Amino acid sequence: MQETLETRNLKEIDARGLPCPQPVIMTKRVTDTGLKELVVLVNHRAALENVTRYAAHSGYAVESIETSPGEYRLVLTHE
């Protein structure tokens, strides 16, 4: 059986509704533990851009999925 995003048990950070820099701070707390894969949920463009920038700078590949208008699921995978 092939694993997909839906079947993997990934740590999920729900940062929807939080002002910047909170989504980045929450993401950093988790990445600092050495976790290689996680999901971050955000619902505004600034958080999308800031978390993506932080993750890329920290060595993570980022897949951004717009789950509904203005809501994003960011899948971070350490390279």
N, CA, C and O of each residue as an XYZ file, in Angstrom:
316
protein
N       0.840     -1.181      0.000
C       0.000      0.000      0.000
C       0.887      1.247      0.000
O       1.776      1.392      0.839
N       0.633      2.122     -0.934
C       1.427      3.338     -1.040
C       0.894      4.405     -0.086
O      -0.312      4.632      0.005
N       1.822      5.054      0.622
C       1.440      6.124      1.537
C       1.143      7.402      0.766
O       1.841      7.734     -0.192
N       0.112      8.111      1.182
C      -0.223      9.405      0.608
C      -0.255     10.413      1.747
O      -0.127     10.051      2.917
N      -0.427     11.690      1.388
C      -0.544     12.718      2.433
C      -1.664     12.396      3.400
O      -1.549     12.655      4.598
N      -2.746     11.835      2.888
C      -3.903     11.551      3.725
C      -3.653     10.385      4.676
O      -4.239     10.340      5.758
N      -2.784      9.428      4.288
C      -2.581      8.252      5.125
C      -1.403      8.393      6.072
O      -1.307      7.642      7.043
N      -0.500      9.339      5.814
C       0.618      9.561      6.726
C       0.132     10.318      7.947
O      -0.752     11.169      7.855
N       0.711     10.004      9.073
C       0.357     10.663     10.322
C       1.321     11.828     10.540
O       2.320     11.690     11.245
N       1.015     12.987      9.925
C       1.890     14.152     10.013
C       1.426     15.090     11.117
O       0.229     15.246     11.361
N       2.390     15.707     11.774
C       2.095     16.759     12.751
C       1.421     17.903     12.003
O       1.888     18.317     10.942
N       0.321     18.412     12.556
C      -0.403     19.498     11.904
C      -0.465     20.709     12.836
O      -0.833     20.596     14.005
N      -0.101     21.854     12.295
C      -0.168     23.118     13.026
C      -1.326     23.909     12.434
O      -1.329     24.214     11.242
N      -2.294     24.237     13.253
C      -3.430     25.037     12.790
C      -3.189     26.487     13.187
O      -3.438     26.889     14.323
N      -2.695     27.267     12.218
C      -2.376     28.678     12.471
C      -3.401     29.596     11.809
O      -3.145     30.786     11.623
N      -4.551     29.048     11.458
C      -5.585     29.868     10.819
C      -6.087     30.924     11.792
O      -6.353     30.646     12.961
N      -6.207     32.141     11.279
C      -6.724     33.246     12.082
C      -5.693     33.937     12.951
O      -6.008     34.916     13.626
N      -4.474     33.443     12.944
C      -3.435     34.052     13.782
C      -2.640     35.075     12.984
O      -2.300     34.834     11.825
N      -2.338     36.223     13.603
C      -1.559     37.250     12.904
C      -0.081     36.859     12.851
O       0.412     36.126     13.708
N       0.601     37.352     11.846
C       2.057     37.161     11.763
C       2.694     37.975     12.885
O       2.247     39.086     13.171
N       3.713     37.448     13.510
C       4.515     36.303     13.101
C       4.126     34.978     13.759
O       4.896     34.021     13.684
N       2.964     34.891     14.398
C       2.581     33.674     15.128
C       2.700     32.394     14.298
O       3.269     31.424     14.799
N       2.196     32.332     13.051
C       2.334     31.087     12.284
C       3.797     30.671     12.083
O       4.108     29.481     12.112
N       4.681     31.629     11.882
C       6.103     31.319     11.709
C       6.692     30.822     13.030
O       7.455     29.856     13.038
N       6.351     31.461     14.130
C       6.860     31.057     15.448
C       6.396     29.643     15.777
O       7.179     28.831     16.270
N       5.139     29.348     15.511
C       4.614     27.997     15.770
C       5.336     26.960     14.909
O       5.667     25.873     15.383
N       5.577     27.301     13.650
C       6.272     26.401     12.749
C       7.708     26.181     13.219
O       8.195     25.050     13.225
N       8.380     27.255     13.612
C       9.771     27.158     14.081
C       9.876     26.271     15.316
O      10.818     25.488     15.435
N       8.931     26.382     16.225
C       8.963     25.540     17.439
C       8.953     24.058     17.074
O       9.638     23.251     17.704
N       8.178     23.709     16.060
C       8.094     22.303     15.652
C       9.334     21.898     14.858
O       9.893     20.829     15.104
N       9.773     22.722     13.920
C      10.945     22.347     13.121
C      12.204     22.275     13.977
O      13.114     21.504     13.672
N      12.267     23.065     15.041
C      13.427     23.026     15.935
C      13.560     21.687     16.664
O      14.629     21.373     17.186
N      12.479     20.895     16.706
C      12.538     19.568     17.342
C      13.164     18.536     16.413
O      13.451     17.416     16.835
N      13.383     18.906     15.135
C      13.986     17.992     14.186
C      12.988     17.220     13.346
O      13.374     16.334     12.583
N      11.712     17.544     13.475
C      10.688     16.869     12.688
C      10.940     17.104     11.206
O      11.218     18.231     10.797
N      10.847     16.066     10.405
C      11.176     16.143      8.979
C       9.981     16.454      8.099
O      10.155     16.950      6.986
N       8.767     16.175      8.567
C       7.558     16.456      7.784
C       6.478     17.007      8.701
O       6.295     16.522      9.817
N       5.765     18.019      8.227
C       4.645     18.567      8.970
C       3.728     19.327      8.032
O       4.075     19.624      6.889
N       2.550     19.632      8.546
C       1.538     20.378      7.798
C       1.216     21.633      8.580
O       1.060     21.587      9.800
N       1.116     22.762      7.880
C       0.747     24.033      8.507
C      -0.487     24.555      7.778
O      -0.487     24.671      6.552
N      -1.532     24.869      8.531
C      -2.757     25.439      7.967
C      -2.762     26.936      8.223
O      -2.591     27.375      9.360
N      -2.956     27.722      7.167
C      -3.027     29.181      7.290
C      -4.185     29.693      6.442
O      -4.664     29.013      5.535
N      -4.624     30.916      6.762
C      -5.753     31.455      5.989
C      -5.576     32.918      5.610
O      -6.551     33.654      5.457
N      -4.333     33.327      5.460
C      -4.105     34.630      4.851
C      -2.762     34.638      4.148
O      -1.836     33.913      4.512
N      -2.685     35.470      3.141
C      -1.548     35.494      2.223
C      -0.216     35.771      2.925
O       0.794     35.150      2.596
N      -0.205     36.692      3.883
C       1.045     37.014      4.581
C       1.601     35.790      5.304
O       2.805     35.538      5.262
N       0.737     35.036      5.961
C       1.189     33.830      6.661
C       1.696     32.791      5.666
O       2.711     32.139      5.908
N       0.997     32.640      4.558
C       1.432     31.721      3.504
C       2.847     32.068      3.049
O       3.716     31.199      2.987
N       3.067     33.320      2.736
C       4.373     33.759      2.251
C       5.458     33.656      3.327
O       6.573     33.220      3.041
N       5.140     34.051      4.548
C       6.141     34.054      5.620
C       6.532     32.639      6.053
O       7.714     32.361      6.256
N       5.553     31.748      6.195
C       5.866     30.367      6.572
C       6.652     29.692      5.448
O       7.611     28.965      5.709
N       6.248     29.931      4.202
C       6.961     29.356      3.057
C       8.407     29.834      3.032
O       9.322     29.036      2.828
N       8.615     31.120      3.235
C       9.966     31.687      3.233
C      10.814     31.102      4.363
O      11.961     30.709      4.150
N      10.235     31.048      5.572
C      10.967     30.482      6.712
C      11.334     29.018      6.441
O      12.472     28.606      6.666
N      10.369     28.243      5.961
C      10.607     26.820      5.723
C      11.701     26.605      4.684
O      12.593     25.779      4.878
N      11.631     27.343      3.588
C      12.645     27.215      2.540
C      14.029     27.579      3.076
O      15.013     26.903      2.777
N      14.099     28.640      3.862
C      15.363     29.065      4.467
C      15.909     28.006      5.429
O      17.119     27.915      5.636
N      15.013     27.208      6.012
C      15.399     26.183      6.984
C      15.619     24.816      6.339
O      15.814     23.823      7.041
N      15.589     24.761      5.008
C      15.888     23.508      4.318
C      14.696     22.619      4.031
O      14.869     21.438      3.732
N      13.493     23.158      4.115
C      12.286     22.386      3.839
C      11.765     22.693      2.439
O      11.794     23.837      1.987
N      11.292     21.659      1.769
C      10.539     21.847      0.535
C       9.104     22.108      0.969
O       8.632     21.517      1.940
N       8.408     22.988      0.257
C       7.046     23.360      0.639
C       6.097     23.100     -0.526
O       6.312     23.562     -1.646
N       5.046     22.348     -0.228
C       3.968     22.155     -1.193
C       2.763     22.920     -0.649
O       2.286     22.638      0.451
N       2.282     23.874     -1.412
C       1.161     24.700     -0.996
C      -0.093     24.255     -1.734
O      -0.113     24.192     -2.963
N      -1.144     23.945     -0.970
C      -2.404     23.494     -1.546
C      -3.503     24.435     -1.062
O      -3.715     24.571      0.143
N      -4.202     25.087     -1.991
C      -5.318     25.949     -1.598
C      -6.531     25.049     -1.393
O      -7.087     24.522     -2.357
N      -6.938     24.874     -0.141
C      -8.023     23.953      0.196
C      -9.396     24.568     -0.016
O     -10.370     23.859     -0.272
N      -9.471     25.874      0.089
C     -10.677     26.646     -0.220
C     -10.186     28.079     -0.448
O      -9.038     28.388     -0.131
N     -11.023     28.945     -0.982
C     -10.543     30.309     -1.256
C      -9.931     30.971     -0.012
O     -10.603     31.176      0.999
N      -8.648     31.294     -0.119
C      -7.967     31.969      0.976
C      -7.450     31.073      2.079
O      -6.852     31.577      3.029
N      -7.652     29.752      2.000
C      -7.156     28.812      3.013
C      -6.142     27.886      2.366
O      -6.357     27.361      1.273
N      -5.028     27.699      3.070
C      -3.922     26.917      2.503
C      -3.451     25.847      3.455
O      -3.447     26.021      4.674
N      -3.053     24.734      2.867
C      -2.427     23.628      3.576
C      -1.003     23.568      3.045
O      -0.790     23.296      1.864
N      -0.033     23.819      3.909
C       1.377     23.797      3.535
C       1.983     22.492      4.047
O       1.957     22.212      5.245
N       2.520     21.712      3.138
C       3.177     20.467      3.516
C       4.678     20.716      3.446
O       5.228     20.973      2.375
N       5.328     20.636      4.591
C       6.769     20.901      4.691
C       7.504     19.580      4.818
O       7.162     18.751      5.661
N       8.509     19.386      3.983
C       9.315     18.177      4.005
C      10.786     18.571      3.997
O      11.238     19.278      3.097
N      11.533     18.113      5.004
C      12.951     18.466      5.075
C      13.709     17.682      4.032
O      13.550     16.468      3.904
N      14.528     18.387      3.293
C      15.287     17.764      2.203
C      16.528     17.084      2.707
O      17.281     16.510      1.919
